């Protein structure tokens, strides 16, 4: 855990790509802020992407929005531009009137999300775009699914990202939680360099905070 996470953050093989997903910006903002000065590209999917869309003036319909994190999202976009980090957000999305296993879905461009529908996964064009960036990477860190992956038909974006990472030749680090679960479910655990088992501790390390237990050892 220390070798992979510490090494990736200290001396990553370039290009260094971070793939961030999950429901909320608030759960990943410290990770993103710590990684921005280090990565060459940041790919953002999952529910958190729609707060960024709202900042950009894009209609998000009933998609997840954190009103109180819009200023933070705006700051991330500005900082990425300032430090020259390639930042990619979804270019299309899978939408539905409500979430469920048997609901009717459609794929729309990011500028075409209906006001009465919710975006719950990245679309195929985004999966292809993200895959191209991942394929070019020397190091990839992935933390967070691209959609409501535990509920087909909103699992295809997460599957596509997992496949791209597993098929690549990069040093690949899966940051625990839902990403680790997805890699395991798809049978790709042995095709990536490291699947984190550190839980909150590994997330803290990605945020730039040390492992508490290691600090104790260092002080001993």
N, C-alpha and C positions, 0 to 999 in steps of 0.2 A: 504494500500500500504506500509506504513512504518512498520507496524507490520509484514507483511509477508516477504517483501524484507529485511528489517533490521534484523528480527529474523533469517531468513534463512542464512544470511551472518555472523551473530554474533554467533549464537548457533544452527546450523543445527542439525536435527535428523539424525544420521548416519545410513548407509552410505549416503554420500552426492554426488549426481550425477548431473552433468551439461551436457545438450544436446545442442550443438551449431550447427547452420546451417546457411543458407543464402548464398548469392552469393559470398561475398568477405571476405577474411581474414581481410582486412583493417577496415571493419566495426565492427569487433568483437574482435580485438586483445587486446584492453584495458580491455574488459570484461574477456577474457581468462586469461590475466596476473594477474588480480585481483583475479580470482577464483582459479587459480592453487594451491596456498598454502592452500586453504580451502577445496577443493573437494577431494573425494576418487577416482572418475572416471570422465573422460571427454570423451564424445562421440561427434565426429565431422562428420557432413554430409554436404549436400548441395554443391554448387559450390566451396566453400572455401576448401573443402577436396582435390581438385586436385592440388592446390598449394603445399599442404603437400606431395602428391604423387610424384610430380616433384622433391621435395627435396630428397625423398627416392629413386629416380632413376627409378620410375615406369612410363611407357609410358601412356600419358593421351590423345593422339589423339588431337581432336579439342576441348577438354573440357576447361572450364574456367581456366585461369592461370593469376596470378598477379606476373609478374617477379620481381617487386620491393618489394614484400613481402616474397620472398623465404628465405631470411636471417632471417626474423621474424619467419616464420614457423619452420625453423631449430632450432631456439632458443627455441621455445615452446616445441618441441619434446625433446630437451636436458633437459630443466628445469623440464618437467614432469618426466623424468627418474631420475633426481637428487633428487626430492622431493618424489618419490615413488607413483606418481599418475598413476592409470590405464588409459591409453589413447587408445581409440578405433577409428579407421578409417574404412571406408567401406571395406568389403572383396569382394563385387561384386557390379555391377552397371547396370543400364538400359541404353543402348546406342542406338543412331540413327544417320543417316547421317545428319539430320537436325531436327529442332524442329517444331512440329505441332501436331494437334489433330489426324490426320489420318496417321501418318508416321509409317513405319515398325520399330519395336523395337526388341532388343534381350537382354538377360541377359548374362553378361560375368563376369569372375573373375576380380579382380582389376589388375591382371597382364596380362589381355587379352583384353584391350581396343584397338580396331583397330585404326590405325593412321588416317583414314579418317572419324572417327565417334566421336560423342560427348557424354559424360556421363551426363545424366540429372536427374538421381534419384538413390537412393540407391537400391540395389537388395534385393530379399527375404531373402537371408542368412544374410545380414547385418541387415535387419529389425528384424530377429529372434534374432541375437546376441545383438542388442541394446535393444530389448524387455526383454531379460534375465537380463541384467544389471539394467534396469529400474525397473523390478519386485522386485529386491533385495534391492532397495533403501529405505532409510528412508525419504529423502528429494530429490526432483527433481526440477531443474530449466531448462526450455526449452525456447530457444530463436533462432528462425530461422528454416525455412523449410528444408527438406531433399533433395528436388529437385524442379523442376519447377512445383510446386503443383497446380498452377492455370491452368495448361494445361494437362489434361489427354492425354496420359497414364502415365505421369510423376508425378502423385500425390499419388501413392500407398505407397511410403516410408513414406511420411509425415502422411498419414492416419494411417499407422501401428504404428508409434511413438505416435501419439495422442491416439490411442486405448490402447496402453500399459500403458501410463500415466493415462488415465481415468479408466482403470481396476485395477490399483494398489492401494495399501493401504498407499502410502507415502504422505507426505505433498508435494503438487504439485503446482508449481508456473509457470504460463505461461507468458513469458516476453514481451507481447504486439506484435504489428505489425502483420506480416504474421502468426506467431504462434497462436496469439489470433484469427485471422480470420479463420484459419484452425479448431481450437477447436470449434468455433461458428458454422461454416458450417457443421461440423460433428455431432453437437448436444451434445457435451461433456462438455459444459461450466459449467453445474451444477454437473459434476462428478470430477472436479478438485478443489483444495483448493482456488486458487486465480488466476484470469486473470487480468494482469496488464492493467490499463488504463492510466498509467503515460507517455506513449510515450517516447520521448527522455529523460525525467527526470528519468524514471525508468531505462533506459539503463545507464544513468550517475551513478545511484546508484550501479548498477551491476559493473560498472567500478571502484567503490570505491570513487566516488565523491558524495557529499551530495546534497539533493534537495535545490535549491537556495531559494525557498520560505520558507522552514523550517529554513534555516540559518537566514533569516530575522526575523522570529518569535523567534528563540533562542536568537537573539541579542536584541530583544525588551525588 
